[in-house]
Each structure stands twice: as structure tokens, then as C-alpha cells.
Amino acid sequence: MKFSSMIPLALALAAATALAVCCPGAMAQERGGDPLGKLAHCFDDGEFRVASMDRLPATKRFREVATVAGTAQVSTADGYRMLLHQRSKAPLVNLKLEKSADGRFEQDRGAVLAHMELFSDSRTDHAQELQVSTRDGVEVMALNKSRIDAGGPLSFYSFAHQGSGTIGTAYILSQPEAVREFNTYDEYASLRDRFVGKLVRCMAQQDGTPKG
């Protein structure tokens, strides 16, 4: 699986988000709480705006990811799917926020990292190798392309916050040139880093200790 194969994946995620927004009855919730509610509203103020937000149905308990060892599951005790814009009408970020099931965070985090490593191992010429860092207790796994004209998502990020048992996934998209928010790679990198910094700060401020 190549980094460029994220194109149909990102589009599929966007389509799923749009379907849920237009058909809210199909996504009715039966949960008593909303552990990710505060995090989902991280972008209510500032330069990024939420174009659509869809809470996962209560029956959605996991998603599958590809790894070198085969398919792995990432638990989803709760979750949101969001599309973020800046000034343009074109979406900029396709974002997933997920709460791990009790006792599953470390397994979920390992599956997400293995998924990122698979992309890194099969990356194309314009994709950089996987970079992993920790900021304010949030593990940040990053795959970036080195050109803004390389096509498809320009960046693929995963976030893991052990303190709250939360997993985040972000595809930062390549917008059509006519409505693009950036003209150079440096401008793109600055915009990307501001988004990542905002999300990391919000994830680090979450309450709650996971049970495992």
C-alpha cells in the first residue's frame, strides 16, 4: 500500500461524513455520555472551521487497518468524523477522533503505529519517512509529502493520548490549485503545523484516565 493510495481512502471518509450529515436519522446515538465532546469542539474558534461533524453510531465498535502482519482492529468505544476548512470552500483536513475501549488503548496505539509504518515502508519518491515524536503527552506520528503538487493527501497524521485513551487520525488534503490555502511548501508546512499544534493542545487538555 503506497502513500498515494490514501487518495481514495480520504475521499471515502469524506463521503461517509457527508452521508451522515445529510441523513442524521441513520446515525442516531444511544450513549449516555460524550467523552469526546469537548475535543470535538476544539476547532470552534480560531482559524480552522468545522464544515461537518458526525458522531459514530453506538454500534460501531471498531475499524480495521492494514499492517505488515495483516489486518488489525482499532477499537472505537466512541468517535467523531469531521471535515475542517480554513477560508476556502475546499476541505483542508479529514479528521477522525476515537475513544479506545477499556483496556484496549495500548493495542489500538500499536495497530495505528504499525499501519503508519506500512505506509512509510512503501512510500513514493515524494513522501518522507515516518516521524514519531511526543508533545505534551501526545504521541504524534507523521507522514508528509515533500511537494504540494504531488497529488492526494499531503500529510497523514496519527495521534495517541494515553492519558485519555484517545486516538486521532488526520489527512491534510491537497486542495484544487484555484482555491488552495497555500502557494508554497513553506506556507503549507506552516498551516499544517498550526493545525497539528492546535489539536495536540486540545488532546493534552482532556480529562480522564483510560482503564488499560
URDAWO-V443944 format. One record per backbone hydrogen bond with DSSP energy under -0.5 kcal/mol. CO is the residue of the C=O (numbers start at 1). NH is the residue of the N-H. E is the energy in kcal/mol with one decimal. If there is no record, write none. Layout:
<<CO	NH	E> <CO	NH	E>>
//
This chain:
<<2	5	-1.8> <3	6	-1.6> <4	7	-1.6> <5	9	-0.9> <6	10	-3.1> <7	11	-2.2> <8	12	-2.4> <9	13	-2.3> <10	14	-2.2> <11	15	-2.5> <12	16	-2.3> <13	17	-2.1> <14	18	-2.5> <15	19	-2.4> <16	20	-2.0> <17	21	-2.0> <18	22	-2.1> <19	23	-1.5> <23	26	-1.5> <24	27	-1.5> <25	28	-1.0> <28	58	-0.6> <34	37	-1.7> <36	40	-2.8> <37	41	-0.9> <38	41	-0.7> <39	42	-2.0> <41	44	-1.6> <49	51	-0.6> <49	85	-2.8> <52	83	-1.9> <54	81	-2.7> <57	60	-2.0> <59	61	-1.0> <61	76	-2.8> <63	74	-3.0> <65	72	-2.9> <67	70	-1.4> <70	67	-1.2> <72	65	-2.9> <74	63	-2.1> <78	99	-2.6> <79	56	-2.8> <80	97	-2.4> <81	54	-2.5> <82	95	-2.8> <83	51	-2.9> <83	52	-1.3> <84	92	-3.3> <84	93	-1.9> <85	49	-2.9> <92	173	-2.9> <93	84	-2.8> <93	95	-0.6> <94	171	-2.5> <95	82	-3.0> <96	169	-2.4> <97	80	-2.6> <98	100	-0.5> <98	167	-2.9> <99	77	-2.4> <99	78	-1.0> <101	104	-2.3> <104	108	-2.9> <105	109	-3.3> <106	110	-2.1> <107	111	-2.0> <108	112	-2.4> <109	113	-2.3> <110	114	-2.3> <111	115	-2.0> <112	116	-2.2> <113	117	-2.5> <114	118	-1.7> <115	119	-1.7> <116	120	-2.4> <117	121	-2.5> <118	122	-1.1> <120	123	-1.3> <124	127	-1.6> <126	146	-3.1> <131	142	-3.0> <133	140	-3.5> <135	138	-2.3> <137	139	-0.5> <137	162	-0.5> <138	135	-2.8> <139	141	-0.5> <139	160	-2.0> <140	133	-2.4> <140	142	-0.5> <141	158	-2.4> <142	131	-2.3> <143	156	-2.8> <144	128	-3.4> <147	150	-0.8> <154	145	-2.8> <155	172	-2.1> <156	143	-2.1> <157	170	-2.8> <158	141	-3.1> <159	168	-2.6> <160	139	-2.8> <160	162	-0.6> <161	164	-1.0> <161	165	-1.3> <161	166	-1.8> <162	210	-0.7> <165	100	-2.9> <166	161	-2.8> <167	98	-2.9> <168	159	-3.0> <169	96	-3.1> <170	157	-3.0> <170	172	-0.6> <171	94	-2.6> <171	173	-0.7> <172	154	-2.3> <172	155	-1.5> <173	175	-0.8> <176	179	-1.7> <177	180	-1.0> <184	188	-2.1> <185	189	-3.1> <186	190	-2.1> <187	191	-2.1> <188	192	-3.1> <189	193	-2.5> <190	194	-1.7> <191	195	-2.0> <192	196	-2.7> <193	197	-2.5> <194	198	-2.1> <195	199	-2.4> <196	200	-2.7> <197	201	-2.2> <198	202	-1.9> <199	203	-2.8> <200	204	-2.5> <201	205	-1.0> <203	206	-1.4> <210	212	-1.3> <212	106	-0.8>>
//
